[in-house]
Amino acid sequence: GSLQARFAQGGRELLLKVIHGVTAANAVASLLGSPLAHDTCLLSLSDLLTPWPLIERRLHAAGQGDFVVVLYNPQSKRRNWQLRKSAEVLLNYRPKDTPAALVKSAYRKRQEITLTTLEGLLQAEAGMLTTVVIGNSQSRFYEGTFLTPRGYALKYDLDTKEALPGETPGLSLRRGDA
């Protein structure tokens, strides 16, 4: 079903209709594997209603916070530099081989998925129907998928599945050097 609400604005009555669905970030994540399994930051690169200096500050905050970053509206014909600039900002906080992906037209006829790296985004082409996902320090590509384990790499040896020294299965993560 959908949700409808009426409200008045500027002397006019407006009808707002919300149709339930999934966000582009969740649709894209379902195509990639599990890149959003940990803390995630969603940002629009469109500076039509948000000034670029504010967008850039938010990119720095996302980089400092080690968030997985999802970028909406990465490029248009008129705005062709924001994706490259975003990658430059995040390269201050992440290695150049950090996993990244571009998904164009998720779940539509012209769907395209490109797995790349943060450095690869410096030359990437995208459009308004593209959603970009940039991993955090734990993200990795694994057998054609994009994964962000939720802290398991800090607690367990991912090859042997054994708890790392000082860690106890079933108890909170003890290490503070994440």
Secondary structure, 3 states (H helix, E strand, C coil): CEEEEEEEECCEEEEEEEECCCCHHHHHHHHHEECCCCCEEEEECCCCCCCHHHHHHHHHHHHHCCCEEEEECCCCCCCCCHHHHHHHHHCCCCCCCCEEEEEECCCCCCCEEEEEECHHHHCCCCCCCEEEEECCCCCEEECCEEECCCCHHHHECCCCCCECCCCCCCCCCCCCCC
